[in-house]
Amino acid sequence: MYRATNSPIQASLPWRPRQVWIDRQVLNSPLTAHLCAQLPDVPTTVIDGPPPVAEPDNQAALMTSAKRQLYLTAQKGRFLRACPGASSRNTASHLCCGYMIVDLIYNCNYDCTYCYLQSYVNAPYLTIYANVEQLFEELSTYLLAHPQQLVRIGSGEFSDSLSLDTLTGFGSLLVPFVRQFPNVLFEFKTKSDVVDGLLDLDPAGRVMVSWSINPEAVVQREEHKTASLAARLHAAQRCRDAGYKIGLHFDPLLYYPGWEADYEPFVAQVFTALAPADVAYMSMGSLRFTPGLQEVVRTRFPKNRLMYEELLPGADGKMRYFKPLRTEMYAKMHTWIRRYAPDTGLYLCMESQEIWQRALGHAPTCSTGVEQYIQASERRSALGHEAPLQQLTVPSR
């Protein structure tokens, strides 16, 4: 059991880079102008090509450097693509939720000890893609091409969706744009409380703000520079009142001796702040990462013990808690959550049918079944939980 200090609502720490580099290609972008106006006293240099920043000789040092430098450039590839969980052969045995992702930012200003980006990021700077015209073109082309399909899109794959919104203004650009399309649900996933830029916009039922949440003791020990649990829940209340759909991600669940003593009251705290009817759907996932992350974490956080728990390679090659432990954690969390939210959609992120069946008592027949379940949960939430419960039944194996 971790010990958390008794602190009031604590906001996430604002981020200020030591240097801003601007690719000449995006010098005239509205996003570039907005960001520079927020950082008038930070040294700024216009360049052609990548920043002339020396690359450290090891991954741990690279990650430390990368959180000090900011690079504005154009997205050279595509903004919109399928979630890696749906497209990778390595994850074929795991059920995926059918998500699409947009890459707006590469790297994160927060410093969670378990973050997979620490072994993934290969540039010694944080990158923001400022060619928003291409982003809107890709989104509109895809959404217009799938008029009968509810397309779920999120922006939190390679960075926190909202932690830099004060600097980027992405929220004020995306919400008015996506609300034009009746077949989209756009999700901002965050560990922040940076929501002021969203509150005066009308999401028109097309936008969800979701929070990755853990007990406050875990936040303090593992999720450095992020908002406290109380601040995240307060931000969720503000977004709910402004008309946004709300999502909750109990992810990653972390095992340590006495974890139950932190997680059970944590669930009660969440549903004291938010009524089940406030939440469109929820997910659960456990700690998972590629093997290369262990050494980086041990170097960057030498006193941290997460990487010393019993972790084994799964079918997807990622290190995970062994199956009986994961199943036990999911089953207990499921019981605690269902005390307060018996009907709200709850799915497992990147787990097999076997784990679904053992932990939750049911399992989708395939990844499409997960997607259909999530969409049914979202529709039922929009109707005020008035739809019959059997509409949310997930087919068993």
ABEGO torsion letter per residue (X at the ends): XBBBBBBBBBBBBBBBBABBBBBAAAAABAAAAAAAAABAABBBBBBBEBBBBBBBABAAAAAAAAAABBBBBBBABBABBBBAAAABAAAAABBBAGBBBBBABBEBABBBAABAAAAABABABBBBBABAAAAAAAAAAAAAABAABBBBBBAAAABBAAAAAAAAGAAAAAAAAAAABAABBBBBBBABABAAAAAABBAGGABBBBBBBBBAAAAAAABBGBBBAAAAAAAAAAAAAAGBBBBBBBOBBBBBBGAAAAAAAAAAAAAAABBAAABABBBBBBBBBBAAAAAAAAAABAABAAAABBBBBBAAGBBBBBAAAAAAAAAAAAAAAAAABAABBBBBBGBBAAAAAAAAGBBBABAAAAAAAAAAAAAAAAAGGABBAAAABBBBX
